[in-house]
Amino acid sequence: MQHIQVKDSWPESISDGLILSCKLCGHLPKFDYTVTDSFWRSIVPLELQTDVICLGCLDKLASSQGEDVSRYLKVVQFTGIKKTIVMTPDVVYHY
């Protein structure tokens, strides 16, 4: 069984459960994520760069510009009950 690291302190850039709706689709994101700054600046229109964009809408923006969001994801976060689970993407299946 793999050991799961549990941390009590809340580091910068980890979701704290505050959820704002996506500026593009209006839905509440199910996942938070971190991508590289250069990718964000090149894919997200300037007027939306300080807003919330859900992972699904970011994927649509990237795909429409010939980019693959999976290449730029650092972490994906799921905010549950009094916790945030941080997942590191390591496998992508294209179809």
FILO-373072 format. One record per atom (N, C-alpha, C, O): x, y negated, z negated; residue in one letter. Coordinates in steps of 0.02 Angstrom, whole numbers, padded with zeros to 5 digits, always signed. Each point is the difference from the previous one (the first is absolute). Last residue first. Layout:
BEGIN
XYZA ...
***
This chain:
BEGIN
-00375-00502+01358Y -00043+00039+00043Y -00033-00044+00051Y -00039+00024+00041Y +00248-00004-00251H -00033-00038+00054H -00042+00046+00042H +00019+00057+00014H +00088-00061-00277Y -00021+00041+00056Y -00036-00044+00051Y -00050-00031-00016Y +00236-00003-00199V -00053-00028+00041V -00013+00048+00057V +00046+00023+00033V +00091-00043-00292V -00018+00040+00059V -00058-00035+00036V -00048-00021-00032V +00143-00075-00163D +00059+00034+00026D -00014+00044+00060D +00046+00022+00034D -00137-00235-00222P -00013+00037+00062P +00064+00034+00025P +00052-00032+00006P -00124-00028-00262T +00049-00019+00050T -00013+00041+00064T +00005+00062-00002T -00160-00150-00222M +00019+00055+00045M +00048-00027+00052M -00009-00054+00028M -00109-00008-00285V +00042-00024+00055V +00024+00060+00041V +00030+00047-00027V -00240-00115-00152I +00042+00055+00023I +00036-00025+00062I -00031-00020+00048I -00091-00100-00273T +00012-00004+00072T +00049+00055+00018T +00053+00006-00031T -00244-00057-00184K +00065+00022+00026K +00004-00015+00075K -00051-00005+00035K -00149-00013-00180K +00055-00023-00043K +00068+00024+00022K +00045+00010-00041K -00216+00089+00185I -00025-00023-00065I +00060-00014-00046I +00033+00047-00023I +00026-00061+00276G -00051+00041-00031G -00024-00031-00065G -00001-00061-00007G +00138-00004+00248T -00016-00023-00066T -00059+00039-00027T -00055-00004+00027T +00259+00044+00163F -00070+00012-00016F -00012-00023-00071F +00034+00023-00046F +00163-00073+00251Q -00021+00004-00069Q -00075+00012-00005Q -00039-00031+00036Q +00276+00051+00133V -00072-00005+00001V -00022+00011-00072V +00024+00045-00034V +00224-00128+00158V -00040+00040-00046V -00074-00011+00014V -00020-00050+00029V +00179-00020+00132K +00047+00016-00054K -00034+00046-00051K +00026+00053-00017K -00068-00106+00294L -00027+00009-00067L +00055+00017-00050L +00041+00045+00013L -00020-00070+00231Y +00017-00057-00041Y -00028+00003-00071Y +00013-00044-00041Y -00049+00206+00223R +00073-00012+00002R +00021-00055-00049R +00059-00005-00016R -00290+00062+00056S +00034+00049-00042S +00076-00009-00001S +00033+00020-00048S -00184-00149+00189V +00005-00024-00068V +00039+00049-00045V +00032-00022-00048V -00008-00021+00313D -00024+00054-00043D +00011-00021-00073D +00057-00002-00023D -00093-00141+00274E +00042+00018-00057E -00033+00055-00040E -00061+00010+00003E -00023-00143+00194G +00047+00053+00019G +00046+00021-00057G +00052+00030+00014G -00241-00186-00019Q +00061-00033+00022Q +00055+00052+00016Q +00058-00018+00007Q -00272+00080-00089S -00017-00044+00056S +00061-00036+00028S -00001-00025+00056S +00022+00162-00249S -00011+00040+00060S -00016-00043+00061S +00022+00015+00055S -00002-00122-00266A +00064+00026+00023A -00008+00039+00065A +00038-00010+00047A -00233-00068-00155L +00040-00057+00025L +00066+00025+00031L +00020-00020+00054L -00154+00180-00162K -00031-00022+00063K +00040-00058+00031K +00012-00001+00060K +00054+00076-00273D +00015+00052+00050D -00029-00020+00068D +00033+00009+00052D -00087-00143-00234L +00070-00010+00018L +00021+00050+00054L +00036-00017+00046L -00249+00041-00138C +00003-00058+00045C +00072-00015+00021C +00013-00019+00057C -00046+00192-00214G -00032+00018+00063G +00003-00057+00050G +00015+00012+00059G +00063-00048-00280L +00046+00042+00038L -00030+00020+00068L +00036+00002+00050L -00118-00233-00159C +00001+00071-00020C +00045+00040+00046C +00016-00022+00055C +00004-00237-00128I -00015+00038+00060I +00004+00074-00020I +00052+00023-00022I -00061-00284-00102V +00000+00073-00007V -00020+00030+00067V -00051-00019+00029V +00176-00225-00040D -00063+00033-00017D +00010+00075-00009D +00054+00026+00013D +00106-00194+00065T -00006-00005-00072T -00065+00032-00025T -00017-00005-00059T +00076-00002+00295Q +00056+00030-00035Q -00003-00006-00076Q +00036+00037-00035Q -00181-00119+00228L -00024+00054-00043L +00055+00029-00045L -00014+00044-00041L +00046-00218+00211E -00054-00025-00043E -00028+00053-00048E -00038-00017-00045E +00210+00073+00209L +00024-00047-00051L -00055-00022-00048L +00012-00004-00060L -00032+00244+00180P -00002-00071+00021P +00018-00046-00058P -00019+00012-00057P +00114+00238+00069V -00058-00036-00027V +00002-00073+00023V +00051-00033-00007V +00127+00180+00075I -00064+00031+00017I -00060-00041-00021I -00049-00006+00037I +00284-00053-00081S -00006+00009+00073S -00069+00027+00020S -00020-00008+00058S +00082-00030-00288R +00001-00063+00035R -00010+00008+00075R -00028-00044+00033R +00043+00239-00169W -00059-00039-00018W -00003-00065+00041W -00052-00017+00028W +00246+00148-00008F -00057+00032+00033F -00064-00041-00012F -00038-00014+00046F +00233-00051-00159S +00005-00016+00071S -00058+00031+00040S -00025-00031+00047S +00046+00077-00280D -00020-00069+00013D +00001-00016+00074D -00044-00035+00025D -00003+00286-00109T +00057-00046+00005T -00026-00070+00017T -00050-00008+00035T -00119+00159-00168V +00037+00008+00063V +00057-00050+00000V +00004-00044-00043V -00193+00167-00140T +00054-00047+00011T +00032+00017+00067T +00017+00057+00012T -00275-00014-00142Y +00060+00023+00035Y +00051-00055+00001Y -00014-00058-00013Y -00247+00161-00088D +00045-00057+00007D +00063+00028+00033D +00010+00061+00001D -00273+00040+00006F +00071+00006-00014F +00034-00067+00007F -00019-00041+00042F -00210+00059-00012K +00007+00059-00042K +00072+00010-00021K +00014+00032-00051K -00152-00269+00122P +00051+00050+00016P -00001+00058-00049P -00009-00010-00060P -00205-00140+00132L +00049+00003-00054L +00050+00055+00016L -00019+00056+00014L -00111-00195+00184H -00005+00056-00047H +00051-00007-00056H +00051-00032+00007H -00075-00115+00191G -00043-00016-00057G -00008+00056-00051G -00032-00010-00052G +00169-00027+00267C -00060+00042+00003C -00048-00012-00057C -00058+00020+00003C +00260-00159+00024L -00022+00017+00067L -00066+00040+00001L -00045-00017+00038L +00160-00054-00241K -00019-00060+00037K -00027+00017+00070K -00038-00040+00028K +00025+00197-00253C +00042-00010+00059C -00027-00060+00040C -00060-00006+00011C +00016+00021-00279S -00021+00031+00063S +00048-00019+00057S +00033-00052-00002S +00043+00081-00257L -00033-00051+00041L -00018+00033+00066L +00034+00047+00021L +00043+00034-00285I -00015+00018+00068I -00039-00057+00034I -00053-00021-00024I +00219+00101-00199L -00038-00057+00027L -00011+00013+00074L +00047+00008+00038L +00086+00138-00172G -00071+00015+00001G -00043-00058+00024G -00060+00009+00011G +00302+00001-00019D -00025-00002-00069D -00075+00011-00003D -00032-00013-00051D +00257+00074+00227S -00070-00022-00009S -00021+00004-00073S +00015+00049-00034S +00237-00094+00107I -00042+00058-00010I -00071-00024-00015I -00009-00045-00041I +00202-00102+00069S -00026+00026+00064S -00040+00064-00007S -00020+00029+00051S +00179-00091-00256E -00023-00045+00052E -00020+00039+00062E +00032+00051+00017E -00042+00085-00247P +00048-00036+00042P -00033-00046+00051P -00059+00008+00017P -00003+00097-00267W -00033-00015+00064W +00047-00040+00044W +00006-00060-00009W +00026+00254-00202S +00005-00070+00019S -00027-00009+00070S +00000+00046+00041S +00008+00172-00133D -00046-00041-00040D +00003-00073+00020D -00050-00036-00007D +00095+00283+00144K +00030-00061-00026K -00053-00040-00037K -00058-00002+00020K +00122+00267+00082V -00052-00044-00026V +00033-00060-00032V +00045+00007-00041V +00014+00204+00228Q +00026-00053-00043Q -00057-00046-00021Q -00036-00026+00043Q +00041+00295+00029I -00028-00066+00018I +00026-00050-00051I -00007+00010-00060I +00095+00245+00153H -00009-00046-00055H -00025-00067+00026H +00028-00028+00048H -00069+00279+00063Q +00038-00062+00005Q -00015-00045-00059Q -00058-00007-00021Q +00050+00283+00034M -00042-00058+00000M +00044-00062+00000M +00050-00004-00037M 
***
